[in-house]
Amino acid sequence: MVGPSITRTDREKFLKRLKIGFAVLVGGSMALVTLWGGAELPLVVGVAVGTTAVGRLLAEFTFPDSIAETPYEDTTDRGPKPGVRTQRRRSESDEDGLTRATDGDGRRSNRE
């Protein structure tokens, strides 16, 4: 069976870096807007800090922790895989003395 190519901790680290980068992007862009607007340097720093905090909240909403999860690591038993019953029926012989063809295409043949 093919599973994910990266581990859960790698996904969580990437998600954390993505959220931090998103917050810094929001804070930095608002700081540049206030700087280009002609504001004083203390105000620009205050806006950068405040909007970075707002960006962090936006990042939590935009990128929830659930996107770092994967269904491959779930150990919950969800029943048989698709096609298991059909394979089981094909491997067993029918009551009328007929069996399925060996190539599995659904044709029937008489037993000799």
Backbone as ProteinMPNN parsed JSONL, in Angstrom:
{"seq_chain_A": "MVGPSITRTDREKFLKRLKIGFAVLVGGSMALVTLWGGAELPLVVGVAVGTTAVGRLLAEFTFPDSIAETPYEDTTDRGPKPGVRTQRRRSESDEDGLTRATDGDGRRSNRE", "coords_chain_A": {"N_chain_A": [[0.835, -1.172, 0.0], [0.472, 2.227, -0.706], [1.69, 4.952, 1.023], [1.877, 8.157, 2.739], [4.547, 10.375, 1.749], [5.935, 11.974, 3.459], [6.565, 12.563, 6.946], [4.405, 12.842, 9.85], [5.361, 14.728, 11.691], [6.949, 16.313, 10.047], [4.986, 17.447, 8.405], [3.595, 18.927, 10.337], [5.598, 20.732, 11.146], [5.964, 22.15, 8.745], [3.431, 23.324, 8.487], [3.426, 25.008, 10.708], [5.522, 26.77, 10.037], [4.393, 27.86, 7.743], [2.211, 29.272, 8.805], [3.545, 31.164, 10.393], [5.011, 32.53, 8.43], [2.873, 33.586, 6.943], [1.744, 35.348, 8.834], [3.871, 37.152, 9.203], [4.051, 38.173, 6.635], [1.584, 39.551, 6.415], [1.907, 41.443, 8.507], [4.276, 42.747, 7.683], [3.513, 43.832, 5.215], [1.524, 45.646, 5.952], [3.052, 47.34, 7.521], [4.736, 48.458, 5.581], [2.824, 49.836, 4.083], [1.978, 51.801, 5.915], [4.426, 53.09, 6.255], [4.959, 54.087, 3.692], [2.883, 55.8, 3.61], [3.74, 57.942, 4.999], [4.057, 57.933, 7.786], [5.38, 58.226, 11.155], [8.344, 56.564, 12.466], [8.037, 55.107, 15.009], [5.27, 54.623, 14.946], [5.049, 53.06, 12.664], [6.423, 50.746, 13.487], [4.751, 49.942, 15.573], [2.389, 49.423, 14.152], [3.318, 47.32, 12.595], [3.834, 45.323, 14.519], [1.29, 45.007, 15.669], [-0.331, 44.274, 13.441], [0.94, 41.948, 12.707], [0.243, 40.269, 14.789], [-2.505, 40.173, 14.303], [-2.353, 38.97, 11.815], [-1.432, 36.466, 12.581], [-3.689, 35.417, 13.865], [-5.4, 35.366, 11.66], [-4.022, 33.485, 10.138], [-4.35, 31.174, 11.681], [-7.052, 30.777, 11.323], [-7.215, 30.528, 8.536], [-5.466, 28.412, 7.856], [-6.101, 25.661, 9.258], [-5.225, 23.327, 11.917], [-5.985, 20.813, 11.205], [-5.313, 20.282, 8.569], [-2.841, 19.196, 8.581], [-3.14, 16.606, 9.195], [-3.467, 13.139, 8.225], [-5.206, 10.576, 6.46], [-3.934, 8.133, 6.37], [-2.625, 7.37, 8.675], [-4.541, 6.658, 10.418], [-5.869, 4.421, 12.683], [-8.307, 3.297, 12.956], [-10.694, 0.768, 12.562], [-12.304, 0.326, 9.644], [-13.819, -1.54, 8.392], [-14.101, -4.021, 5.728], [-12.063, -3.711, 2.775], [-12.94, -2.159, -0.393], [-14.416, -4.407, -2.696], [-13.728, -6.797, -1.491], [-15.714, -8.613, -0.686], [-16.714, -9.387, -3.183], [-14.457, -10.653, -4.302], [-14.209, -12.764, -2.506], [-16.598, -14.141, -2.995], [-16.121, -14.909, -5.628], [-14.014, -16.651, -5.326], [-15.074, -18.769, -3.996], [-16.968, -21.716, -4.709], [-20.035, -21.952, -6.572], [-23.38, -22.951, -5.622], [-24.685, -24.389, -7.604], [-22.892, -25.984, -8.908], [-21.23, -24.687, -10.633], [-18.355, -22.732, -11.383], [-16.516, -19.69, -11.167], [-14.809, -18.195, -13.953], [-11.253, -18.443, -14.404], [-9.893, -16.111, -15.016], [-11.226, -14.047, -13.854], [-13.2, -12.447, -15.044], [-15.896, -12.667, -14.793], [-17.21, -14.611, -16.279], [-18.777, -17.813, -16.556], [-18.011, -21.296, -16.145], [-18.46, -24.805, -16.798], [-17.795, -27.314, -14.365], [-15.546, -30.036, -14.606]], "CA_chain_A": [[0.0, 0.0, 0.0], [1.244, 3.452, -0.805], [1.357, 5.905, 2.08], [2.429, 9.495, 2.53], [5.997, 10.38, 1.601], [6.529, 12.752, 4.553], [6.044, 12.158, 8.245], [3.468, 13.758, 10.497], [6.105, 15.845, 12.291], [7.341, 17.204, 8.951], [3.795, 18.213, 8.018], [3.303, 19.905, 11.394], [6.614, 21.798, 11.057], [5.652, 22.964, 7.578], [2.241, 24.119, 8.781], [3.825, 26.063, 11.643], [6.282, 27.761, 9.264], [3.452, 28.534, 6.857], [1.451, 30.229, 9.608], [4.453, 32.263, 10.768], [5.262, 33.3, 7.214], [1.651, 34.321, 6.624], [1.62, 36.448, 9.789], [4.922, 38.131, 8.896], [3.656, 38.812, 5.379], [0.526, 40.525, 6.715], [2.501, 42.516, 9.309], [5.233, 43.494, 6.863], [2.831, 44.617, 4.181], [0.863, 46.793, 6.595], [4.11, 48.275, 7.927], [5.137, 49.183, 4.375], [1.745, 50.764, 3.718], [2.052, 52.968, 6.814], [5.675, 53.799, 5.984], [4.779, 54.841, 2.45], [1.895, 56.838, 3.888], [4.408, 59.074, 5.643], [3.953, 57.856, 9.245], [6.628, 58.212, 11.922], [8.902, 55.221, 12.655], [7.396, 54.346, 16.107], [3.953, 54.194, 14.513], [5.258, 51.969, 11.713], [6.771, 49.559, 14.277], [3.53, 49.535, 16.27], [1.489, 48.807, 13.171], [3.904, 46.033, 12.198], [3.62, 44.357, 15.605], [-0.154, 44.756, 15.791], [-0.879, 43.534, 12.306], [1.511, 40.601, 12.734], [-0.631, 39.514, 15.695], [-3.742, 39.935, 13.561], [-2.005, 37.989, 10.783], [-1.359, 35.153, 13.235], [-5.073, 34.972, 14.024], [-5.883, 35.032, 10.319], [-3.364, 32.246, 9.721], [-5.004, 30.075, 12.398], [-8.35, 30.563, 10.69], [-7.03, 30.144, 7.141], [-4.768, 27.129, 7.794], [-6.348, 24.936, 10.511], [-4.302, 22.227, 12.216], [-6.475, 19.565, 10.63], [-4.734, 19.994, 7.261], [-1.598, 18.454, 8.777], [-3.477, 15.212, 9.454], [-3.573, 12.295, 7.043], [-6.005, 9.389, 6.756], [-3.125, 6.923, 6.335], [-2.175, 7.003, 10.006], [-5.715, 6.342, 11.207], [-5.892, 2.993, 13.001], [-9.691, 2.898, 13.135], [-11.117, -0.283, 11.649], [-13.433, 0.804, 8.869], [-14.431, -2.651, 7.675], [-13.305, -4.56, 4.623], [-11.766, -2.841, 1.64], [-13.863, -2.378, -1.508], [-14.153, -5.547, -3.556], [-13.365, -8.003, -0.743], [-16.827, -9.567, -0.773], [-16.763, -9.912, -4.547], [-13.352, -11.607, -4.456], [-14.532, -13.941, -1.706], [-17.623, -14.879, -3.727], [-15.536, -15.515, -6.829], [-13.104, -17.729, -4.972], [-15.873, -19.911, -3.556], [-17.761, -22.289, -5.804], [-21.47, -21.741, -6.457], [-24.129, -24.142, -5.224], [-25.171, -25.119, -8.771], [-21.814, -26.747, -9.519], [-20.467, -23.85, -11.558], [-17.378, -21.842, -10.755], [-16.147, -18.539, -11.978], [-13.633, -18.388, -14.804], [-10.047, -18.127, -13.655], [-9.37, -14.776, -15.283], [-11.947, -13.091, -13.043], [-14.002, -11.51, -15.815], [-17.302, -12.89, -14.539], [-17.771, -15.706, -17.071], [-18.91, -19.086, -15.839], [-17.684, -22.497, -16.919], [-18.843, -26.032, -16.107], [-16.716, -28.097, -13.786], [-15.451, -31.354, -15.212]], "C_chain_A": [[0.882, 1.237, 0.0], [0.766, 4.418, 0.266], [1.96, 7.261, 1.781], [3.95, 9.446, 2.484], [6.687, 11.209, 2.677], [5.86, 12.349, 5.859], [5.107, 13.222, 8.802], [4.198, 14.961, 11.099], [6.576, 16.821, 11.217], [6.165, 18.059, 8.486], [3.463, 19.278, 9.047], [4.314, 21.051, 11.386], [6.336, 22.723, 9.887], [4.456, 23.864, 7.839], [2.57, 25.269, 9.727], [4.597, 27.161, 10.911], [5.383, 28.542, 8.317], [2.658, 29.595, 7.604], [2.313, 31.423, 10.012], [4.739, 33.15, 9.561], [4.061, 34.133, 6.804], [1.495, 35.533, 7.536], [2.651, 37.538, 9.51], [4.601, 38.866, 7.596], [2.585, 39.871, 5.611], [1.104, 41.713, 7.48], [3.45, 43.378, 8.494], [4.549, 44.356, 5.817], [2.113, 45.819, 4.789], [1.884, 47.818, 7.086], [4.585, 49.08, 6.725], [4.076, 50.196, 3.941], [1.799, 52.0, 4.607], [3.331, 53.769, 6.582], [5.552, 54.646, 4.727], [3.747, 55.953, 2.609], [2.485, 58.036, 4.607], [4.318, 59.059, 7.161], [5.339, 57.852, 9.886], [7.046, 56.767, 12.197], [8.279, 54.468, 13.838], [6.002, 53.834, 15.73], [4.058, 53.015, 13.538], [5.575, 50.669, 12.456], [5.536, 49.042, 15.02], [2.532, 48.855, 15.349], [2.015, 47.438, 12.757], [3.647, 44.974, 13.266], [2.136, 43.994, 15.715], [-0.717, 43.936, 14.652], [-0.252, 42.145, 12.153], [0.691, 39.716, 13.66], [-1.969, 39.203, 15.02], [-3.505, 38.896, 12.461], [-1.906, 36.585, 11.346], [-2.763, 34.584, 13.439], [-5.687, 34.573, 12.675], [-5.286, 33.713, 9.82], [-3.991, 31.036, 10.407], [-6.352, 29.746, 11.76], [-8.191, 30.008, 9.27], [-6.423, 28.75, 6.996], [-4.981, 26.363, 9.1], [-5.376, 23.77, 10.683], [-4.735, 20.922, 11.573], [-5.877, 19.279, 9.254], [-3.395, 19.276, 7.373], [-1.862, 16.975, 9.039], [-3.594, 14.455, 8.139], [-4.414, 11.071, 7.382], [-5.183, 8.104, 6.808], [-2.702, 6.455, 7.713], [-3.327, 6.643, 10.923], [-5.767, 4.837, 11.435], [-7.312, 2.482, 13.225], [-10.053, 1.83, 12.107], [-12.38, 0.178, 10.941], [-14.077, -0.3, 8.04], [-13.561, -3.101, 6.508], [-13.102, -3.544, 3.506], [-12.761, -3.107, 0.509], [-13.445, -3.576, -2.353], [-13.829, -6.833, -2.826], [-14.472, -9.039, -0.833], [-16.911, -10.193, -2.159], [-15.652, -10.932, -4.773], [-13.629, -12.892, -3.694], [-15.581, -14.791, -2.422], [-17.046, -15.576, -4.943], [-14.622, -16.681, -6.491], [-13.86, -18.969, -4.496], [-16.672, -20.451, -4.741], [-19.24, -22.066, -5.524], [-22.164, -23.048, -6.107], [-24.584, -24.97, -6.419], [-24.067, -25.885, -9.495], [-20.982, -25.96, -10.505], [-19.489, -22.985, -10.773], [-17.086, -20.694, -11.698], [-14.933, -18.877, -12.825], [-12.395, -17.897, -14.058], [-9.533, -16.719, -13.906], [-10.163, -13.691, -14.567], [-12.813, -12.117, -13.816], [-15.494, -11.75, -15.662], [-17.928, -13.994, -15.35], [-17.839, -16.963, -16.228], [-18.506, -20.232, -16.75], [-18.089, -23.718, -16.11], [-17.614, -26.727, -15.557], [-16.705, -29.475, -14.411], [-15.165, -32.401, -14.188]], "O_chain_A": [[1.927, 1.264, 0.65], [-0.432, 4.668, 0.395], [2.492, 7.487, 0.694], [4.57, 8.581, 3.104], [7.911, 11.153, 2.798], [4.732, 11.857, 5.869], [5.03, 14.341, 8.295], [3.706, 16.086, 11.024], [6.6, 18.03, 11.45], [6.325, 19.247, 8.207], [3.094, 20.398, 8.693], [3.944, 22.207, 11.593], [6.455, 23.942, 10.013], [4.462, 25.034, 7.458], [2.055, 26.376, 9.568], [4.355, 28.346, 11.136], [5.581, 29.739, 8.109], [2.455, 30.696, 7.092], [1.853, 32.564, 9.974], [4.711, 34.377, 9.663], [4.219, 35.271, 6.361], [1.155, 36.622, 7.073], [2.329, 38.725, 9.577], [4.86, 40.064, 7.483], [2.67, 40.97, 5.061], [0.824, 42.863, 7.141], [3.429, 44.604, 8.604], [4.968, 45.487, 5.566], [2.1, 46.897, 4.194], [1.619, 49.02, 7.072], [4.814, 50.283, 6.849], [4.408, 51.289, 3.483], [1.68, 53.123, 4.117], [3.322, 54.994, 6.699], [5.994, 55.794, 4.703], [3.736, 56.92, 1.848], [1.801, 59.041, 4.804], [4.493, 60.11, 7.777], [6.336, 57.52, 9.245], [6.217, 55.857, 12.168], [8.006, 53.276, 13.697], [5.602, 52.746, 16.144], [3.25, 52.088, 13.587], [5.059, 49.609, 12.1], [5.31, 47.834, 15.084], [1.913, 47.853, 15.705], [1.237, 46.5, 12.588], [3.28, 43.845, 12.941], [1.78, 42.822, 15.838], [-1.493, 43.006, 14.873], [-0.849, 41.263, 11.536], [0.465, 38.545, 13.358], [-2.498, 38.099, 15.155], [-4.359, 38.046, 12.21], [-2.256, 35.617, 10.67], [-2.992, 33.396, 13.208], [-6.399, 33.574, 12.573], [-5.965, 32.925, 9.162], [-4.149, 29.985, 9.785], [-6.74, 28.581, 11.67], [-8.942, 29.126, 8.856], [-6.819, 27.99, 6.112], [-4.117, 26.412, 9.976], [-4.783, 23.291, 9.716], [-3.919, 20.013, 11.414], [-5.926, 18.135, 8.804], [-2.867, 18.796, 6.37], [-0.927, 16.176, 9.1], [-3.794, 15.048, 7.08], [-4.334, 10.574, 8.506], [-5.693, 7.076, 7.254], [-2.446, 5.267, 7.909], [-3.106, 6.351, 12.098], [-5.715, 4.063, 10.479], [-7.493, 1.34, 13.645], [-9.753, 1.975, 10.922], [-13.41, 0.395, 11.579], [-14.804, -0.017, 7.088], [-12.439, -2.628, 6.327], [-13.904, -2.626, 3.336], [-13.363, -4.179, 0.464], [-12.27, -3.739, -2.683], [-13.667, -7.872, -3.466], [-14.198, -10.222, -1.034], [-17.154, -11.393, -2.29], [-15.892, -11.976, -5.379], [-13.323, -13.984, -4.174], [-15.471, -16.017, -2.455], [-17.43, -16.702, -5.26], [-14.472, -17.603, -7.292], [-13.347, -20.085, -4.581], [-17.005, -19.708, -5.664], [-19.651, -22.0, -4.366], [-21.595, -24.126, -6.278], [-24.847, -26.162, -6.258], [-24.294, -26.388, -10.596], [-20.104, -26.527, -11.156], [-19.766, -22.565, -9.649], [-17.388, -20.754, -12.89], [-14.128, -19.735, -12.464], [-12.488, -17.035, -13.184], [-8.798, -16.183, -13.077], [-9.806, -12.516, -14.662], [-13.139, -11.051, -13.295], [-16.288, -11.097, -16.338], [-19.1, -14.303, -15.134], [-17.052, -17.148, -15.3], [-18.641, -20.15, -17.971], [-18.068, -23.685, -14.88], [-16.548, -26.738, -16.173], [-17.765, -30.023, -14.714], [-15.052, -33.579, -14.525]]}, "name": "protein", "num_of_chains": 1, "seq": "MVGPSITRTDREKFLKRLKIGFAVLVGGSMALVTLWGGAELPLVVGVAVGTTAVGRLLAEFTFPDSIAETPYEDTTDRGPKPGVRTQRRRSESDEDGLTRATDGDGRRSNRE"}
